[in-house]
């Protein structure tokens, strides 16, 4: 990292620190606070890093900062998306890791999903977590809609729930591609404990995933034609189209490819008790 970059990083961190008041992070203001915002030692404590290390970082010293540590500092300083990207660029990191903020579903996002009517659609992050869905998606994949939060993941369900109401016809081929897309995304999150834990748990539960994961294949997400067999309504065919909502979050829309599929979705949506 160049001296100019370190100087800009130091100035940016200092300005963001001075903006955060003790009350914003549930700290007492104290009677002798001479600096605006938080003290350096308070930022270090809240972020779980050493006081000396953070002081050196803010002073522009030539030290390295991992993505995981920068993420903790960003959360402590209440950085928004643009500020987080700026912090990572100044620190020499090309990629910004997936954060909790990236998984927030706004009312506008949900409204778009709901407006798609009988076209099943979901918001999905790069780990295949289903963040939101519309009624048509919930009707088509009721097991995902009813799954607990930790298992509301399309890759997890594809690998571990072969007896679902709606199953892929080319299951092995489609799961192999999904694992390859997941592997490519994992390369941006290799130091993230949440991603590491997800891989460990799924590999332990699914021999199929463990075998495909070991192949080291990678692929980019893209439009697909997917065929399913529904337990009561027979073969269903969709084209899937992805739209980027926010960094690392995609809206995936399932467009019925024939009259039988369109009718089947309508029938499913006509049943009561559809959860979302």
C-alpha positions, 0 to 999 in steps of 0.5 A: 500500500502506498503512503498516499493510500495509507494517508487517505485511509487514516483520514477516512477512518478518523473522520468516520470515528469522530462521527459516531457518538458514544450513545450510538453504541450504548456507551456512557459519554463520560465527563471528560471527553475531549474528542468528538465521537468515539475514542480509538480504544473504544473502536478497538474494543467494539470491533474486537481488535487490539488498541495498538493495531487500530491506532497504527491503522488510523495513523497510516502505519504500514500494516495489513488489515484482513477483510474480516477485521475491516468488516468488524471496523466498518460495522463499529463505525456504522459505515453504509454500503458506499463507505464500506466499499471506499474503506476496502478500496483504500485498504487494498482489498478489491472485493467487499465481503457479504455483510449483514446489510447486504441481506436486508430486504427492503419493502420495495424489493418485496413489492417487486417480487409480489408484483410478478404474480404467478411468476415464481421469484426470489431474492438470493445471495451468493451463498444461495440463502433465500432472502425473500420470495413471492407467493408463487415461489412459496407455492412451488417450493413449500419446503423452502418456504417452511424451512428454518432460517439456517436451512432456507437455502436452495443449495441445501434443499436441493442436496438434502431434500430429494423427496420435496414436492417439486424436484429437479429432473436433471438433479445431478447435473443441476446440483453440479452446476449450482455447486460450481457457481457456489465455489466461485463465490466462495473464493471471495469469502474463504476467510468468512467463518459463516461460509466455512461453517456452511461448507462443513455442515453441508459436506457432512450431511450430503455425500453428493455435495462433498463429492462435487465440492472436491472437484473444484469446478467453478462457474458463473451464474446465468440464465437457465432452463430448468425442468422439475417434476411436481408430485401431483402436477407432473413435469414443469418447465421454466426459464430462470433469469437473474437480476442484480439487486444489490452487490451479491444479491440476485433476484431470480425469476422463473418464467413458465415455458408452456401452458401446462406449467402456467396452469400448474402454478395457478393451481398451486397458488389457488390453494390456501395456507401458502406460507411466505 
